[in-house]
Amino acid sequence: MVKTLKWLSVLATLGMVFVLIGGALVTKTESGDGCGDSWPLCKGELVPSQIDFELIIELSHRLVSGSVGIIVLLLAFLSWKYIGDIREVKFLSFLSVFFLVLQGLIGAAAVIWQQSDFVLAAHFGISLISFAAIFLLMLLIFEIDKKFDATSLHINKRHRYEIYLLTAYTLLVVYTGALVRHVNANLVCGDWPFCTNSSPLNIASYSFEQWVQMGHRLAAGILFFWTLSLSIRLIKKYRSHKVMVWGFGVTLALISLQVFFGAMIIFSMLNLGIALMHALVITCYFGMLSYFILLSNRSAIMERKNERPEELTNTNSK
């Protein structure tokens, strides 16, 4: 059964990556209305009689999402049943299914009732949480036979809280990036990193779309420098633990690539391939942060366990 769970978890994780990239593709090609206002049917038909490019993109995304949803449900059920004794498995199984269903419902509501841009911008972030839960579930499954194990690491409380805050802030940055796409603010600033490099402080004349674009750039810049600072500090602090050295090395490389692709989107005039790479890299980056949350949670649990004997000793002495 462990071997089956491994295959399912890998398939579900890769499938969620395709779901996220497919959702970004739908948004970037403006194919959200490719199937009209009907869901789950496409233009009111099981097999559409008239096919165009937008319909192919939207229908493909729906088919991939539906197929991956079945795989995720199966993975969650089998994980709960066979390895539910592992501390985090039941929670992650629930989380993966809940947020997958939630993002599907938001997608369906967008088709049927035409949700606002501010609601639609949350869709990618919700999908990211589902992806992170599935990704962590996969790592837990691969830990069963101890071929993949990092249980000896202890992250102190101050660093744990900073990892939690950075992850939460990343979701905020992701939301602002999705909002840029949904309000069509991708190319409202022809320069980078400022909207107008010849007069970078002329913000009084900004339009709403320019405020959204520059707000995202500011948030992304803070995310980059925060990740840089945290990575350097943690690599130095935990240099004897390969998982932290390599893990935050990869995380820093990913956020650097994210900044690079963000700039290239402007310079390439919204090249589709670069835009999709931008979505892929932030997905991988968030996956890495979610793994460090798992390690941080384990450190907190071990810390509490180590404190309990002292509490019992103090109580008995009294």
TATA-V740825 format. One record per backbone hydrogen bond with DSSP energy under -0.5 kcal/mol. CO is the residue of the C=O (numbers start at 1). NH is the residue of the N-H. Records with the same first field share a line. If there is no record, write none. Layout:
CO: NH  NH
This chain:
1: 5
2: 6
3: 7
4: 8
5: 9
6: 10
7: 11
8: 12
9: 13
10: 14
11: 15
12: 16
13: 17
14: 18
15: 19
16: 20
17: 21
18: 22
19: 23
20: 24
21: 25
22: 26
23: 27
24: 28
25: 29
26: 31
27: 30
31: 34
33: 36
35: 38  43
41: 43
42: 45
45: 42
49: 51
52: 56
53: 57
54: 58
55: 59
56: 60
57: 61
58: 62
59: 63
60: 64
61: 65
62: 66
63: 67
64: 68
65: 69
66: 70
67: 71
68: 72
69: 73
70: 74
71: 75
72: 76
73: 77
74: 78
75: 79
76: 80
77: 81
78: 82
79: 83
80: 84
83: 86
86: 89  90
88: 92
89: 93
90: 94
91: 95
92: 96
93: 97
94: 98
95: 99
96: 100
97: 101
98: 102
99: 103
100: 104
101: 105
102: 106
103: 107
104: 108
105: 109
106: 110
107: 111
108: 112
109: 113
110: 114
116: 120
117: 121
119: 122
120: 123
121: 125
122: 126
123: 127
124: 128
125: 129
126: 130
127: 131
128: 132
129: 133
130: 134
131: 135
132: 136
133: 137
134: 138
135: 139
136: 140
137: 141
138: 142
139: 143
140: 144
141: 144
142: 147  148
143: 146
150: 153
156: 160
157: 161
158: 162
159: 163
160: 164
161: 165
162: 166
163: 167
164: 168
165: 169
166: 170
167: 171
168: 172
169: 173
170: 174
171: 175
172: 176
173: 177
174: 178
175: 179
176: 180
177: 181
178: 182
179: 183
180: 185
181: 184
185: 188
188: 190
195: 191
196: 199
197: 200
199: 202
201: 203
202: 205
203: 206
207: 211
208: 212
209: 213
210: 214
211: 215
212: 216
213: 217
214: 218
215: 219
216: 220
217: 221
218: 222
219: 223
220: 224
221: 225
222: 226
223: 227
224: 228
225: 229
226: 230
227: 231
228: 232
229: 233
230: 234
231: 235
232: 236
233: 237
234: 238
236: 239
238: 241
240: 242
241: 244  245
242: 246  247
243: 247
244: 248
245: 249
246: 250
247: 251
248: 252
249: 253
250: 254
251: 255
252: 256
253: 257
254: 258
255: 259
256: 260
257: 261
258: 262
259: 263
260: 264
261: 265
262: 266
263: 266  267
264: 268
265: 270
266: 269
271: 275
272: 276
273: 277
274: 278
275: 279
276: 280
277: 281
278: 282
279: 283
280: 284
281: 285
282: 286
283: 287
284: 288
285: 289
286: 290
287: 291
288: 292
289: 293
290: 294
291: 295
292: 296
293: 297
294: 298
295: 299
296: 300
297: 301
298: 302
299: 303
300: 304
301: 305
302: 306
303: 307
304: 308
305: 309
306: 310
307: 311
308: 312
309: 313
310: 314
311: 315
312: 316
313: 317
314: 318
